[in-house]
Amino acid sequence: MLLAGDMVSPEHISAWRVAGRRRRRRRWGLGGGAALLAGVLLVLLLGGGGLAARHSHAAMLSRRRHRVAAVHLRLPPVSLRVAALVARGNTRIRQLAALGKPLFCGGHRGHAVAFTFDDGPGPYTHLALRKLAAAHERATFFVVGQSTRYYPGYLRPELRVGALGDHTYSHADLAVLPRSEVVSQIKRARTLIARQSGQPVDLFRPPYGALSPTVLSVVRRLGLLTVMWTQDSGDSLGANHGQIIRNVERALRPGAIILMHENRGQTIRALTTLLPVLHRRHLRSVSLPELLATDPPSVAQIRRGAAACGRVRISAGSS
């Protein structure tokens, strides 16, 4: 496996994978017994057909609620100045994508950082969008394609607050997949995101930060820019909101790209503190196209990779 510089160690990739498995086991362990008992009772009372119909109806109602919630988000329109910056940044993204190298940070010369959120949309997306909009800050959202089935209607609102990127269709570990499946995971998500948002997708982030020569080759051929990060907030490793704040604060310098996840309550809680911190430090969070329009890294910096951006230090604990 080829890792994108020394920013993401094999230990961290392993920890992210283990954390994901633990979350899935907890969901099944805590809810499995009760769900099984409820299911048996419903089958006895209603019959198999009635249970299936009710389950389908509940899922439909849940999707409808989230779609309505997304539509009714009151977010400001994108200004002409920001739209012009985004257009200029998208041109720069396509130029950098041709290098076939991952991006870890901006150029360190301005007053902008890039908050990025993976794995959405999710149950807290509306809160993240409201907090960012209220603070007049912007971000980039790396979307998992199949999550849009459960939380529909959020991609266009996210574009009002920032930019969108591809995070594969099912959050697959691309480094262990054959080339055909890598292509399918990325292209399927990219097509879905573009169709739902009405905008082309030029940014990509690999789940778990895991790269391989095959992944980098596919991403380059598809014309996408691979975006890593300067600092991991540690939220996906179980950091509580205080630890997330400390992890992010130590990396708040011009050009930094911060990794967070919009589907974790402790991250949304941390934003309440982090957004005012940006203001006090005379920084602002922008989308990645805006960062690359106003403070792009040099080609030499891109080629140096992680070494040009500083090292990651993560503090994780119980949330």
C-alpha positions as CSV (number, residue, x, y, z in Angstrom):
1,M,0.0,0.0,0.0
2,L,1.2,3.5,-0.8
3,L,0.4,6.1,1.8
4,A,0.1,9.7,0.8
5,G,3.2,11.0,2.7
6,D,3.7,10.6,6.4
7,M,0.6,12.4,7.4
8,V,-1.5,9.2,7.6
9,S,0.3,6.4,9.3
10,P,-0.8,2.7,8.9
11,E,-1.7,2.8,12.6
12,H,-4.2,5.6,12.0
13,I,-5.7,3.9,9.1
14,S,-6.1,0.7,11.2
15,A,-7.6,2.8,14.0
16,W,-10.2,4.3,11.7
17,R,-11.2,0.9,10.4
18,V,-11.5,-0.5,13.9
19,A,-13.5,2.5,15.1
20,G,-15.9,1.9,12.2
21,R,-16.3,-1.7,13.0
22,R,-16.9,-0.9,16.7
23,R,-19.6,1.6,15.8
24,R,-21.4,-0.9,13.7
25,R,-21.2,-3.6,16.5
26,R,-22.5,-1.1,19.1
27,R,-25.5,-0.3,16.8
28,W,-26.3,-3.9,16.4
29,G,-25.5,-4.9,20.0
30,L,-27.5,-2.2,21.6
31,G,-30.4,-2.3,19.3
32,G,-30.3,-5.8,17.9
33,G,-32.0,-7.6,20.8
34,A,-34.8,-5.1,21.2
35,A,-35.3,-4.9,17.5
36,L,-35.5,-8.7,17.2
37,L,-38.1,-8.9,20.0
38,A,-40.1,-6.1,18.4
39,G,-39.9,-7.8,15.1
40,V,-41.1,-11.1,16.4
41,L,-44.1,-9.5,18.1
42,L,-45.0,-7.5,15.0
43,V,-44.8,-10.7,12.8
44,L,-47.1,-12.4,15.2
45,L,-49.5,-9.5,15.3
46,L,-49.4,-8.4,11.7
47,G,-47.9,-11.1,9.6
48,G,-44.8,-10.9,7.4
49,G,-46.5,-8.8,4.7
50,G,-47.7,-6.2,7.2
51,L,-44.3,-6.0,8.8
52,A,-42.6,-5.4,5.5
53,A,-45.1,-2.8,4.5
54,R,-44.8,-0.9,7.8
55,H,-41.0,-1.0,7.6
56,S,-41.1,0.3,4.0
57,H,-43.6,3.0,5.1
58,A,-41.4,4.1,8.0
59,A,-38.3,4.3,5.8
60,M,-40.2,6.4,3.3
61,L,-41.5,8.8,6.1
62,S,-37.9,9.1,7.4
63,R,-36.5,10.0,4.0
64,R,-39.4,12.5,3.5
65,R,-38.8,14.2,6.8
66,H,-35.1,14.7,6.0
67,R,-35.9,16.0,2.5
68,V,-38.4,18.5,4.0
69,A,-35.8,19.5,6.6
70,A,-33.2,20.1,3.9
71,V,-35.6,22.1,1.7
72,H,-36.6,24.4,4.6
73,L,-33.0,25.3,5.6
74,R,-32.8,29.0,5.5
75,L,-29.4,29.6,4.1
76,P,-28.1,32.8,2.4
77,P,-27.5,32.8,-1.3
78,V,-23.9,32.6,-2.7
79,S,-22.6,36.1,-3.4
80,L,-21.2,37.0,-6.8
81,R,-17.8,37.6,-5.2
82,V,-17.8,34.1,-3.7
83,A,-19.1,32.5,-7.0
84,A,-16.3,34.2,-8.9
85,L,-13.7,32.8,-6.4
86,V,-15.2,29.3,-6.6
87,A,-15.0,29.4,-10.4
88,R,-11.4,30.5,-10.3
89,G,-10.6,27.9,-7.7
90,N,-12.2,25.1,-9.7
91,T,-9.9,26.0,-12.6
92,R,-7.0,25.7,-10.2
93,I,-8.3,22.4,-8.9
94,R,-8.3,20.9,-12.5
95,Q,-4.7,22.1,-13.0
96,L,-3.5,20.6,-9.8
97,A,-5.4,17.3,-10.5
98,A,-3.3,16.8,-13.6
99,L,-0.2,16.5,-11.3
100,G,-1.6,13.3,-9.8
101,K,-0.5,14.3,-6.3
102,P,-2.6,14.6,-3.1
103,L,-3.2,18.0,-1.6
104,F,-2.5,18.5,2.1
105,C,-2.8,22.2,2.6
106,G,-2.9,25.6,0.9
107,G,-0.1,28.1,0.5
108,H,0.2,29.6,4.1
109,R,0.1,33.2,2.8
110,G,-3.5,34.3,3.6
111,H,-6.0,34.3,6.3
112,A,-8.0,31.2,5.2
113,V,-8.3,27.7,6.5
114,A,-10.5,24.9,5.0
115,F,-12.9,23.0,7.3
116,T,-13.9,19.8,5.6
117,F,-16.6,17.3,6.6
118,D,-16.6,13.7,5.6
119,D,-19.2,10.9,5.5
120,G,-22.4,13.0,5.1
121,P,-25.1,13.8,4.6
122,G,-26.3,12.6,8.0
123,P,-28.5,13.4,11.0
124,Y,-26.6,16.5,12.0
125,T,-26.0,18.0,8.6
126,H,-28.7,20.6,9.1
127,L,-27.0,21.7,12.3
128,A,-23.6,22.0,10.7
129,L,-25.0,24.1,7.8
130,R,-26.9,26.4,10.2
131,K,-23.9,27.0,12.4
132,L,-21.6,27.6,9.5
133,A,-24.0,30.0,7.8
134,A,-24.7,31.9,11.1
135,A,-21.0,32.4,11.5
136,H,-20.5,33.4,7.9
137,E,-18.1,30.6,7.4
138,R,-17.8,28.1,4.5
139,A,-16.6,24.5,4.2
140,T,-16.3,21.5,1.9
141,F,-18.4,18.3,2.2
142,F,-17.1,15.0,1.1
143,V,-20.2,13.0,0.3
144,V,-20.8,9.3,0.6
145,G,-23.1,8.4,-2.3
146,Q,-25.4,6.0,-0.6
147,S,-25.9,8.3,2.4
148,T,-27.9,10.5,0.1
149,R,-30.6,7.8,0.0
150,Y,-31.2,8.1,3.7
151,Y,-30.7,11.9,4.0
152,P,-31.9,13.2,0.7
153,G,-32.1,16.8,-0.4
154,Y,-29.0,18.1,1.4
155,L,-26.5,18.5,-1.5
156,R,-27.9,21.7,-2.9
157,P,-28.1,23.4,0.6
158,E,-24.5,22.3,1.2
159,L,-23.5,24.1,-2.0
160,R,-24.9,27.3,-0.5
161,V,-22.4,26.9,2.3
162,G,-19.4,25.5,0.4
163,A,-18.3,22.9,-2.0
164,L,-18.9,19.1,-2.6
165,G,-16.4,16.3,-3.0
166,D,-16.5,12.5,-3.8
167,H,-16.0,10.2,-0.8
168,T,-17.0,7.0,-2.8
169,Y,-20.4,5.4,-3.0
170,S,-20.3,3.2,0.1
171,H,-17.2,4.4,2.1
172,A,-15.2,1.6,0.7
173,D,-11.5,0.9,1.6
174,L,-10.2,1.5,-2.0
175,A,-6.7,0.4,-1.2
176,V,-7.7,-3.2,-1.0
177,L,-10.1,-3.3,-4.0
178,P,-9.3,-4.2,-7.6
179,R,-9.1,-1.4,-10.1
180,S,-12.6,-2.1,-11.6
181,E,-14.2,-1.7,-8.1
182,V,-12.2,1.5,-7.4
183,V,-13.4,3.0,-10.6
184,S,-17.0,2.0,-9.9
185,Q,-17.0,3.4,-6.3
186,I,-15.7,6.7,-7.4
187,K,-17.6,7.1,-10.6
188,R,-20.9,6.0,-9.1
189,A,-20.7,8.6,-6.3
190,R,-19.4,11.3,-8.6
191,T,-22.4,10.8,-11.0
192,L,-24.9,10.7,-8.2
193,I,-23.5,13.9,-6.5
194,A,-23.4,15.8,-9.8
195,R,-27.0,14.8,-10.6
196,Q,-28.4,15.7,-7.2
197,S,-26.4,19.0,-6.8
198,G,-26.4,20.2,-10.4
199,Q,-22.7,20.8,-10.2
200,P,-19.7,18.9,-11.5
201,V,-17.4,17.2,-9.0
202,D,-13.6,17.8,-9.1
203,L,-12.6,16.9,-5.5
204,F,-12.0,13.4,-4.0
205,R,-11.1,12.1,-0.6
206,P,-10.3,8.4,0.0
207,P,-12.1,6.8,2.9
208,Y,-9.7,6.1,5.8
209,G,-7.1,8.2,4.0
210,A,-5.9,5.0,2.4
211,L,-4.3,5.3,-1.0
212,S,-2.6,2.9,-3.4
213,P,-0.9,3.3,-6.8
214,T,-4.1,2.0,-8.3
215,V,-6.3,4.6,-6.5
216,L,-4.0,7.5,-7.5
217,S,-3.9,6.3,-11.1
218,V,-7.7,6.0,-11.3
219,V,-8.3,9.4,-9.6
220,R,-5.9,11.1,-12.0
221,R,-7.5,9.5,-15.0
222,L,-10.9,10.7,-13.8
223,G,-9.5,14.3,-13.5
224,L,-10.1,14.5,-9.8
225,L,-7.9,16.2,-7.2
226,T,-7.2,14.0,-4.2
227,V,-7.6,16.0,-1.0
228,M,-6.0,14.8,2.3
229,W,-5.6,17.1,5.3
230,T,-3.3,19.0,7.5
231,Q,-5.0,18.0,10.8
232,D,-7.4,15.3,11.8
233,S,-9.9,16.5,14.5
234,G,-9.9,12.9,15.9
235,D,-13.7,12.8,15.9
236,S,-13.9,9.5,14.0
237,L,-11.5,8.0,16.5
238,G,-13.8,8.8,19.5
239,A,-12.4,12.2,20.6
240,N,-14.9,14.1,22.7
241,H,-15.8,17.7,21.9
242,G,-13.1,19.1,24.1
243,Q,-10.4,17.0,22.5
244,I,-11.7,17.9,19.0
245,I,-11.4,21.6,19.9
246,R,-7.8,21.1,21.1
247,N,-6.8,19.0,18.0
248,V,-8.2,21.6,15.6
249,E,-7.0,24.7,17.5
250,R,-3.4,23.6,17.4
251,A,-3.6,23.5,13.6
252,L,-5.4,26.8,12.9
253,R,-2.9,28.5,10.7
254,P,-3.3,29.9,7.1
255,G,-3.7,27.2,4.5
256,A,-4.6,24.4,6.9
257,I,-7.1,21.7,5.8
258,I,-9.0,20.3,8.8
259,L,-10.7,16.9,8.7
260,M,-14.0,16.5,10.6
261,H,-17.2,14.5,10.2
262,E,-20.7,16.1,9.9
263,N,-22.5,13.0,11.2
264,R,-21.1,13.2,14.8
265,G,-22.8,15.1,17.6
266,Q,-19.6,15.9,19.4
267,T,-18.2,17.6,16.2
268,I,-21.3,19.8,15.9
269,R,-20.9,20.7,19.6
270,A,-17.2,21.5,19.0
271,L,-18.1,23.9,16.2
272,T,-19.9,26.1,18.7
273,T,-16.4,26.9,20.1
274,L,-14.3,26.6,17.0
275,L,-16.1,29.1,14.8
276,P,-15.7,32.0,17.3
277,V,-12.0,30.9,17.7
278,L,-11.5,31.5,13.9
279,H,-12.8,35.0,14.3
280,R,-10.6,35.8,17.3
281,R,-7.5,34.6,15.4
282,H,-8.4,36.7,12.3
283,L,-9.0,33.5,10.2
284,R,-11.9,32.3,8.2
285,S,-13.0,29.0,7.0
286,V,-13.5,28.8,3.2
287,S,-14.4,26.0,0.7
288,L,-11.4,24.3,-1.0
289,P,-12.1,26.1,-4.3
290,E,-11.9,29.4,-2.5
291,L,-8.7,28.4,-0.7
292,L,-7.0,27.4,-3.9
293,A,-8.2,30.6,-5.6
294,T,-6.8,32.9,-2.9
295,D,-3.9,30.9,-1.4
296,P,-2.8,28.1,-3.6
297,P,0.2,25.9,-2.9
298,S,3.1,26.0,-5.3
299,V,3.8,23.0,-7.5
300,A,6.9,22.4,-5.5
301,Q,4.8,22.3,-2.3
302,I,2.4,19.9,-3.8
303,R,5.3,17.6,-4.8
304,R,6.7,17.7,-1.3
305,G,3.3,16.4,0.0
306,A,2.7,16.1,3.7
307,A,6.1,17.4,4.6
308,A,5.2,20.8,3.4
309,C,2.2,21.1,5.8
310,G,3.3,19.9,9.2
311,R,2.6,16.7,11.0
312,V,-0.7,15.4,12.3
313,R,-1.1,14.9,16.1
314,I,-4.4,13.3,17.3
315,S,-5.9,13.1,20.7
316,A,-8.7,10.6,20.8
317,G,-10.8,9.4,23.7
318,S,-14.3,8.5,24.8
319,S,-17.0,10.7,23.5
